[in-house]
Amino acid sequence: MSPLPPPVGGIASWSSHVLTYLKESGYQEKYHLDTAIKFRDITDIGNLARITSGVLDAGRIVGLAFSKIWKIRPYSVHLTTSGSFGLVRDILVSLICKISKSKLIVHFRFGRIPELSQLRNWEWYMLVLLTKISNEVIVLDRKSFNALTDIKQKSNVHQIPNPCSSDLEEISKIKSNPNRNKDFVFIGHIIKEKGVFELVEAFSNFHNPPNLKLIGPVEPAIKEKLLVITKKNNQTNWLSFEGVLGKFEIFAILKTSMALILPSYSEGFPNVVLEAMACGCPVLATDVGAISEMLDFPGDFASGICFKPRDVKEIQEAVQKAIEGEVDLNHMSKMGKRKVLEAYTMESIIVEYEKIWHK
C-alpha cells in the first residue's frame, strides 16, 4: 500500500521504481493498492484542506483496503506512511490486517520520528500505537531506528534506505563531469516547509548572487513572495522558476550544476539527493532525516555538506564554500557515485524487503 503518481512525490517515485523492478524480475506474488491523495493539490498544505481531503481519502483507501485484504488474505501487507493525520487511516488499516490475520509491515517514510519522540504530542502517541500493532517496522535513518527500538524489539525494527532506479544505477557508473557550471539547483515542491524562503534570502544576501534554479510545482502566491525577496539587492535575474520537468531533463541539469541545494525543515530519505549523488552533483542540504548518513557527512568520503534547518546564515556559508573552492566538489562528486553503487542499488534493497515480507 503506497502512492503512485500523480501527484509526483518521493514515496510515489519509490513505489514506481520498486514495482517496475518487481515486474521486470518476474515477481508474481504481489498486489498493489494506490494510496495517492485525490482530493487536494499536493502543494495545498493548509490544515483545513488536509483534514477535509484526508477524511475523504482515508475513507476511500480504508474501504479499498478492507475489500482487497479481506478477499486476498495476503501473508503480509507493506504499508507506507508519511505520518501526521494519515496515521488515523493507517491504524484503521492495521486493524483490518489483524482481523484478516495478515502480517503488517509499517514503512515510516518521514524523518520527524526523533523530534516527535521529544514532543510527545498526539502524533507521537498515534505513531506508538501503530508501531505496537504492527508486526514489523521499517525506518529510513538511524535516529528513527533508535527512537522506535525504545518501544519495540530491535529484531522487529529495520533500517533500510531507499533504492535508486535502474536508470540512476547506470548513470552512477559513468565518470563524473568535471566541467560543471556555476548554477545551484533546488528540486522539489516549492513550499515553505522545503526551506525555500530561507534559501532565496541567503542567495539575495550575496553582492553578486549565483544563479539559482527552482524546479518543481509552485503556487502563484509563493512565487510572488519569493520574487519580492530578490528585489532587496536590485538583482532579480539570478533566480529562475523552471516548473515541473521530466526525470531525464532533471538528470541532465544535475550532471552539469555546481550543487543541489535542499534546505528542507524535514525529510525522510529524499530521492532527489539520491539522484544528485548518482549524477555526480554535490549536495548542500539540511541535516534532517537520513541526509547526513546518505552524504557520509562529516568525513573524508562526504558527497556533500549538511547545515542546520531554518538558518539563512548557514545556507549562505555552505554556498560560499562551494563557490570559493573551500570544499573539493570533484571529490564529492566521485564519492556520491561510489556510495550509490555500494549501498543503494535496487537489487540489494529488494532483498532486504523480501526478508521482511517472508519473515
N, C-alpha and C positions, 0 to 999 in steps of 0.2 A: 504494500500500500504506500504509494508515493505519487507526487505530482509529475505530470508531463507538460511540456509546452503546448499551447500557450497558457499563461504568460511565461516568458523566459525567466529563469531564476537558477540559483545554484543547485537546489535539490532537483529541480526539473532536468537540468543538464546531466546531473549524476544518474537520474533514472534512465534517460535516453542512452547514455553510454553503457550502463550495466545491462539493460535489456537488449541492446544491439549485440553486445558481446555474447550474452547467453544464447541468443538466437543463432548467431553465426557458429557457436560451439555445439549446436545441436541439443542444448539443454531443454528437455521437454516438460519436466515436472514443475511447471510454474503457471501461475495465473496472476496477472497484474491488474490492480484496481487503481485508477487515476484519481488522486485526491486534490487536483489543482483547483484553486478558487475560481468561481464562475460569476460571483455576484458583485465584485468590485474590481477596480483597476489596482494593480499591484503598487502603484505609486500613491494611491489614496490610503494614507496610514492613520487617519483620524480615528479616535476611539469609537465614535458613533458608527462610522462606516464599517469598522472592523467587527463591532459587536453585531450589527444588523446583518451584514453579509455572512458573518461567522455562524450565526444561528441557522441561516438558510443553507449554507454549505455543509455545516455539520449534520443537519437533518438529512440532506441528500446522501452524504457519504456514509453515515451510520446505517441508513436504510439499505444502501447498496452492499455494505459490508455484511449486514445481517443476512441478506438474501444469498450472497455468494458463499460466505463462510458456512452457513447452515447447509447449503446444497453440496458444496465440495468437501467439507470437513477436512481441511488441509492439515498436514502434520505440523507445519509451522506457519506463522504469519509474521512477516517482516514489516513493521510499521515505522515509517519515518515521521518525525515530528519537529516542528520549529518552536514548540513551546507556546507561551502566552495563553490566549483564550482557546487555542486549539487543543490544549490539554484536556478540556472537558470532553471534546469529541473523542480524544484518544482513550480516556478512561471508559467511555461507553463501549468503544471497540474492544477494549481489554476484557470487559465483562462478557461480551459476545464470545470471545475466544475461550473464556473459562467455561461457559455453558456448552460450547461445541467441543471442548476438550482439545483445542488446538494450542500448541505451544506458541507463546507470544514473545517476539523479539522486538524490543523498542530501540529505535535508532535515533538518538538525540542529535539533531543537525544544527545546533547552535552553540555558541561559546560562552553563554551567560551563566552556566551552572555554578561555577565558583562564586560569582557575585551573588546569585540567589541564595546560596548556602549561608552567606553572611547576612543577607537581608531578612531571611526567614519570613517572607511575605506569603500571600495567598498562592502565588505561582510556585514557590518552593514546596509548599505542602501538597499541592496538586502533583508536582513532579515526584515527590517522595512516594505518594500513593501509587502513581503509575509504575514507578520503579519496583515497589514491593509486589505489585500484582503480576508484573512481567516475569517470564522465566529467564530471559537473557537481556542484557543491555549493551548497546554499542555506543561509544563516545568517540570524539574526534581528537581530543587533546589530553595531555597528562593531568592537568589541573582538574578537569572534569572527572577523569578516572578516579583521582584521589578523593574528590568530594563524594562520589557515589559509593565508593567502597566502604565508606563510613556507615552506610545504611543497607548494603547488600554484599554478599560474599564475593571476594575477589574473583573466584572462579566463574562467576556469572556476569562479570563486568569486563568488557573487551574494548581496548583502544585500537581502532582500525582507521587509517587515513583514507581519504578519497582516492580512487584510482584515476589515472589520466586516460583519455580516449586513445584509440589506436592511431588516430591522426597525430596526436601530440607525441606519442611514443616514437613515431617515425621522424617527426621534426626534431626531437631531442637527440637523435643520432647524427644530425647534421652539424658540422662545425659552426661555432658562433660567428656572427658577422661583426668584425672589429670596426666597421665603418658606420657607427650609429650617428644619427643627427642629434640636435640639441633639444628635441621635444620631450616633454613629460606627458604621460597619458593616464587618465583615470577611466576605469571601465566599470560600469555598474549602474544601478538605479540612482539617479541624481536627486537624492533626498537628504534632509538634514542629518539623519542617522548615519549616513555614509561619510560624514565629516566634510562635506563639500564647501560649507561656508568658511570653516577654518582653513581649508585648502586654498580657496580663492583669496582669502585675506592674507595668507602667508605669501603668496605669489605677488600680490599687489604691493607688499612692503619692499620688494626689490626696486632699486633705481631703474634698472632695465630688466623687467620680468622676462624669464624664459617662456617659451611657448608652452601652453597647457591645453591639451585636448580632452574634452569631456565626452565620453562615448556612452550612450545609453538613453533611456527614456527620461523625459523631464516635463514637469508641469509648467505652464507659462508663468505662473506666479513665482515659482522658484527661480526660473531663468532670469526674470526681470530683477529679482533681488540680488542675484549673483553679479549681474551686469552693473548694478549700482555700485557694488564694492569696487569694481575695477576702475571706476571713474575717479577715485581719490588721487591717483597719480597722473591723471590725464592721458593714460595709455590704455587703450582697450583692445588693441588688435592682437594681444598675446593670448587671449582666451577665445577658444572656439568650441561650439557645440556641434558634434559630429552626428548626433542622432543614433538610432539603432543600426548596427552594422552586422553583416554576416560573419560567421566564425573565421572564414579564411581571410576576410578583409581585416579582422582584428589581429589574426596571426601575423599578417604582413606588416601591420603597424608596430606590433610588439618587437618584431625582428630588427627594426631599424630605430626604435626610440631609445633615448638615453635611459629612461627608467619608467616603470609602472609605479604610480603612487596611489596608495589606498589608505586614507585616514579614518576608517570606519570606527564608530563607537563600539561596535560588537560584530564579531564574525564567528563562524564555526571553523570550517576548513575551506576557505574561498577558492573556487575553481579558477578564478582569474589569476590568482597567484601561481597556481599550478601551470596555467597556460603561459604566463610570463617566464617562468623558470624553464619550461620546455623550449620556448622561443629564444632563450638566451638573453632575456631582458632583465636587468637587475630590478629589485623590488624595494621600494620605500613604503613601509606600512606600519600601522599601529600594532603594539604588542597585545593583541587580543586573540582569544581562541587558540588555534593551533599555529598561528602565523610564525612565531619565533621558532617553533620546532621545525616547521617547513623550511625556513630560511637558514637553520642552524646558526642563529644569531644569539649572542655574540660568539665568535670563534674564527679559526683560520679557514674554515670551509663555508663561511657565510655566503649566501647568494643575495643578500640584501641588508637593509638597515631597519631596525624597529625603533619606534618612538612612542611616547605616551599619547593616548587619545585626547581630543579636545584641546590640544596645545599648539597654538599658532606658531610660537617661537621654535618649538622642536621640529615642526614641519619645515620651517624656513631653514633651520640649521642642517637638516638632512639633505635638502635640495642644494644648499650651499656646498656641502661636502662633495656631492656628485658633480656639480659644475666645476669646482676648483680642483678636482682630482685628488681630494684627500682620501678617497677610497678607490680601490682598484676595481673599476667596473668590468674590465675584461675578465679578471679572475672570478668575480661574482657571476658573470655570465656562464663561465665554464662549470662552476660549482652547481649552479642551478640545473643545468642539463644533466650533469652526473647524478644528482640527487633523484631526479625524476626516474631515470633508468634503474637506479639501485633500489628505490623504495616505493614507487608509485605506479608500477605497471599494472594493467588490468588483470593479467594472468595471476599475479601474486596476490592481489587483493581479493579476487573472486574465490580463491582457495580458502582464504580466511572466512569469508561469508559462508561458504559451503560447510565448513567445520561446525559453524553455529546452527545453520539450517538443519543439519542432520545429527546434531549432538544428542 
